[in-house]
Amino acid sequence: MNPNRSTGRRRARRWAAAALATAVALVGIAALSGFHLPLERVDPPGGGASGEVEGGEIIGIRTFDAPDDVLVDAGVEYATTDDGTLLELDVCRPAVSTVDALPAVISVHGGSWQRGAKDNSDWRRVCQWLASEGFVAVSIDYRLVPDAVFPSQLDDVQAAIRWLRDPEQAALQGVDPARIGILGGSAGGQLAALAGLSGSGPLDADARVAAVVELSGPVGLTSADLAADGASTWLQGIVAAYLDCPAPGSDEVDDDGCLERRAAATPAAQADPSDPPVLVLHGDAELIPLSQSQRFVDELAAAGVDAELEVLPSTEHSIGLLDGAQRELVAAFLRAALA
């Protein structure tokens, strides 16, 4: 996430109008040429950090050294959206072959819903680490603000789950479609939690998942939540841009549509007892208020969902928290939930 990207509603509307005009023109060109539009990325393929782990310090997921024998299948198309965006994912597999279908974990990168990529150096490590733990790891891209706003990002994550669960695709990837989990950090943590808690009923059908790991996510997006947490102008601004709602300090107020979107984007508001277990990691002095995760876990427990919060004495954020001990914790949680 980037504290310098605070965005107001008027600016979001100008962005949206410009993006729409560009998209219309490009869709017309694409229709004539017969090609889909490429997914726009802030980070180039295989590029540097998303910004969740600032600078070059070797912390968190960067302390993981990927084994040479993890297999990576990059740039696999999983969907094309109605606006012509091509969505891709990377698949990381354990090197040891097996006749048994493996559990899978979908990973969702962060970046304020505005930037980042499945294959930046830090999230590629996440993919390789999960594969080294015996999972088929699937690292996904999704549409970004300002070209797309909520619920487009949730739609994309759910499309990836359905793609992986399709019997033909699951067989091709060596995945047990009944054992799919999801992990996300920062803005990706909000998306992972929302995808995991949306819907109800069996965890092996449609876009349901059987386990959720959420790292440092902004998961309380109602105005009341943000006010109670003393959310910074930056945090309120990126939420406003994501939801296309008024930013703090503007002379506008939430209309009915914004009130509905804020509630729909708040994961705990979707929870029911049929939902999967949730593990949350959060630093006690990081940029997302700890109270976001504390309230989230309390609300999940009240809704009958098995939820656990691991608070770390740290200023680090998202996958910056994934040092060796926390990787062991997360892997054990996923193995138990996806057994």
N, C-alpha and C positions, 0 to 999 in steps of 0.2 A: 504494500500500500504506500501511497505517496501523499504526505500532508500538504503538498503544494498544489494539489489538483482539485481544491474546493470549487464547486460549480453551482451556479444559481439556476433557478427555473427558466428565466428568460434566456440565459445562455444555452441551457439544455434544449429549449425549443428552437433556438437558431441553429444549433448543431443538428437537431433532428430534421429540421426543414432542409438544411444543406445536404445531410446524408440521404434524405429521401429523394431529393432531386438527382443526386449523383447515382443512387441506386436505380432509379427509374431509367436513367440514361444507359447505365451499364447493363441492366437487365435486357433492355432493347437490343443492345449490341450482342449480348450473349445469346439471345434468342435467334438472332440472324446467323450467328457463327456456329451455334449448336454446342457451345461450351458453357460449363457452369462458371460462376464467379469464384475466384479464389478467396480463401479466408485471409483477411488482413491481419497482420501480426505487428505488434510493437517490437517484440524481440525477433530477430531473424532466426531461422531454423538452427538449432544447436548453439544459439547465442548465449550471452552472459546471464547473470542472475536477474530474476524478475523484480528485485527490489524488496522481497520479503526478508532476505538476509543481506543487510547493507554491507557495502565494502567488501574487502577481500579476506576478512578474518575467517579462519578455519574453525567453524562452530557448527553445532546442529548437524544437519544432514551432510554437511561438507566433511565431517569426520568419517564418513563411510567411504571406503575404497571398494569400488565395484569389482567383482571378480571378472576375469577375462572371459569366462565361459557362459555368462548370462547372454541369452540371445535376444536381440532387439529387432523387431519388425516395425519400421517407422513409416509414417505417412499413409496409414490405412484409412480409406474413406469410410465413414460410418453413416453419413446422412448428407442430404442437400436440402436446405431449408426453402421455404416458399419464396424468400427474397433472393434466392439464387446463390446463397453462401455454401460453399463446400466445407464440410466439417470433417476433420481428420483426427486420428488417434495413433498412438504408438503402443505396441504390445511387447512386453518384456517377459521372457519365459525362463524358468530354471533350465539349466543345461542338462540335468539328468532326465532322460526320457522315462515315461511311465505309461502303462496301458490304462491307468485309472485317470478319469477326468479330475482336474484340480480345481480347488476353490479359486475365485478371482477377486481382485480388488481394483476398483476404478479409482483413479486419483484425479483431483480437480485442483488446478493451480490457482493461486491468488493473484493480486494486483489491482485492488480497488474496483474490480469488475471492468477496468478500463485498459488493462495491459497484461503482459505475461504470455507464456506459451507452454504447451505440454512438454517441449523438448529443450527449454533453457537448461543450463548446466545443473542447477539445483534440482529441478523437478525430474530431469533424466536420472539423477541419483536416486530420487524417491522410487522411480519405476524399477530401477535395477536392484535396489535394496529389497523391495517387496518380492521381486522374483527370486532373490537369493534366499528368502524365507520360505519358499515353496509355493508361492501364489503365482497365478498368471496375472500380471499387473497390466492395467490398461490406463494410459495417461492421455487425457482428452483435451482438445481445444474446444472453445465455445465462443459465441459471438460476444463482442465487447461494446461497452459504452464508448462513444456516443452513437455509434452506428445502430445499436440495438439496445433496448432497455427491457427491464423486467416485464413479462415473464419469459422473454426469449432465452435467457441463459438457463433457466430451469428446464424449458422445453428441450434444449440441447443436451443437458445432462441426462434427462429421462430418455431421450432418443438413443444415447449411448448404452444405457442399461438395456433397453429393448433390443438393440442390435446384438449385444453380447448374449442375451437370453434366447434369441432365435435359435431353434434347434439345429439348423444347418450351420449357423455361425459358431455356436457353442462347440459343436463337434469338430469343426475346422480348427478352432483355437485350443481344443483340449480342455474345455471348461465345463464344470458341472453347473448347469443353469440354475440349480436350486441353491447354490452356495456362492452368492455374489455379495461382496461388501463394498463400501465406498469410504474414501478418505479425502479430506480437503483441508486446505490451510488458508487462513485469512478470508478474503472474499470467497475463495473456493470452499472454505469451511462452512460458510453460510449456505452455499449451494448444495454441498454434500448433506448437511443436516436437513435442509428443506426437502431434498429428493428422498432422503431416508424416512422422513416423517409424513410425507404426503401420501394420500390414499389410505386404505385400510385392508385388513384381511391377510391372506397367506403371503409370506415373504419370498415365495418362489414363483411369483406370477407378475406379468406385465412389467411395470417399472419399479417394483418393490425390491428392496435389498435386505440382507439378513444381518448387517452390522454397519455401524457408522462410527468413524473416527473424525472428530472435528477439532482443528487446531487454531486457537486464537481468533475464531470467527466473530464478526459483528452479527449477532443472532437476534438481537432485539431491535427491530426497525420501526416500531411505532414511535410517535412523537413523545408519548408518555415514557417509554423505555429510555429513549435517548436523553430526555430531560432528567430522569431519575439517576442516570449514570453520569451526569455532568459531561456528556459527550462533547468533544472538541468541535470547533467550527469546521475543521477539516473532515472529521468523521461524519458530521451531519451533512456536509456538502457532498461527499461521495455517495452517501445514501440517497440524497436528493436527486443526483444525476442518474443513479441506477434506477430509481423508481419514477423519474420524471415528475418530481414533486417540488414544492417550494424549498429553497435553501434557507438556512438561518440568516436572519437579518433582512430578508426580502420583505416587500410590502404585501405579499400574497399569503394566503392561508390555504391549508389543505381543503380541497373540495371532496365530494363523496368518493370520486374515483381514487384519489390519493389515500384516503382513509382505508379504502378496500385493499389497495395495493400494499400499503404498509402492513396490514394484518396478514395478507396472503403471503408476504415475503418473510414473515416472522415464524421460524420453524416450530416453536413450542405451541403456537396457536393451531397447528395441524395435528398435534399428537393425540394418539389414542392407545389403549392397552394392547392392540395388535402390532404395534410398531417394534422395530428391532432394538437391541441394546445399543447404547451410545456411550462412547468414551470421549471425554473432552480434556484437552491439555491447554493450559493458559499460564503465561508468565505473570507474576504478581506485580510487576512494575513496567509493563509494556504499554504500547500505544493504544491498544483496545482496552477499555475499562474492564477490570476483572469482574465487576458486578454483572456484566453482560453474561458471562459464563455461569456465575453463581446462580443468578435468577433462572437461567435456561435449565440447568440441572434440577433445580427445585421444582420448576413447572413441569418438567418431564416426570419427575417422581410423583407429583400430584395427579398426573394424567395416567399413571400406571405403567410408565415406561422405565425399564432398567437403565439407569444413567449413573455415570461415575465421573467425577471431576478430579483431575490431578493438577494441583496448583504448584508451580515451580518458582523458586526464588530467582527470578530472572527478568532482565529487561528485553530479552530476545522475543521474537515474534514468529508464529507459524512454524515453518520447518526449521527455523533457527533454534527451536527447542528440541529437535530430534537428535540428541546426542546418543551415545551407545546405550545408556540405561533406559532412555525413553523409547528408543527403537525396540528394545527387548519387551518393554511394557506393551507397546502397541501391537507387536507381532503376536504376543501371547494372547492378548484380547481377541485379535482377529482369528487366530487358530481355534480358540474356544468357541467363538460365536459361529464360525463357519465349519465346525467339525461335522 
